[in-house]
Amino acid sequence: MEPTETKLKEYAGGWITERPDAELPAFLKFAYIFIAGGCAIYFLVYMYGDVNQPERGSLVRAMNAATGASAALMYAIAALIVIFGVIVVAYSFAKPHPEPPDNPQDAKK
């Protein structure tokens, strides 16, 4: 049996390698959905701090009253989280594109 040479793409000075034809595992694709959804939910639940916490809740509410939290800003940040999550999930489920050549002159031939 002859050894076959596989082309590996290296990142971070060779610490991370990737085969060009490798697919992203399905569990990892669904983990992206779970993580992005968890981040958005966590942000929406705690965007004004832990106001219902028995010991510190009154202090958090007093700080929110003194500083004046902006609901529009908080929801805009939540929207950015959702948009980023959608982009990451769409990219992970998208069909991989072929690798561009290392040398641009090779593309012209």
CORUR-V367626 format. One record per backbone hydrogen bond with DSSP energy under -0.5 kcal/mol. CO is the residue of the C=O (numbers start at 1). NH is the residue of the N-H. If there is no record, write none. Layout:
# CORUR-V367626
co:CO nh:NH
co:CO nh:NH
This chain:
# CORUR-V367626
co:4 nh:6
co:6 nh:8
co:7 nh:20
co:8 nh:10
co:9 nh:18
co:11 nh:14
co:11 nh:15
co:11 nh:16
co:12 nh:15
co:16 nh:11
co:18 nh:9
co:19 nh:22
co:25 nh:29
co:26 nh:30
co:27 nh:31
co:28 nh:32
co:29 nh:33
co:30 nh:34
co:31 nh:35
co:32 nh:36
co:33 nh:37
co:34 nh:38
co:35 nh:39
co:36 nh:40
co:37 nh:41
co:38 nh:42
co:39 nh:43
co:40 nh:44
co:41 nh:45
co:42 nh:46
co:46 nh:49
co:49 nh:51
co:50 nh:53
co:53 nh:57
co:56 nh:60
co:57 nh:61
co:58 nh:62
co:59 nh:63
co:60 nh:64
co:61 nh:65
co:62 nh:66
co:63 nh:67
co:64 nh:68
co:64 nh:69
co:69 nh:71
co:70 nh:74
co:71 nh:75
co:72 nh:76
co:73 nh:77
co:74 nh:78
co:75 nh:79
co:76 nh:80
co:77 nh:81
co:78 nh:82
co:79 nh:83
co:80 nh:84
co:81 nh:85
co:82 nh:86
co:83 nh:87
co:84 nh:88
co:85 nh:89
co:86 nh:90
co:87 nh:91
co:88 nh:92
co:89 nh:93
co:90 nh:94
co:102 nh:104
co:103 nh:106
co:103 nh:107
co:104 nh:107
co:104 nh:108
co:105 nh:108
co:105 nh:109
co:106 nh:109
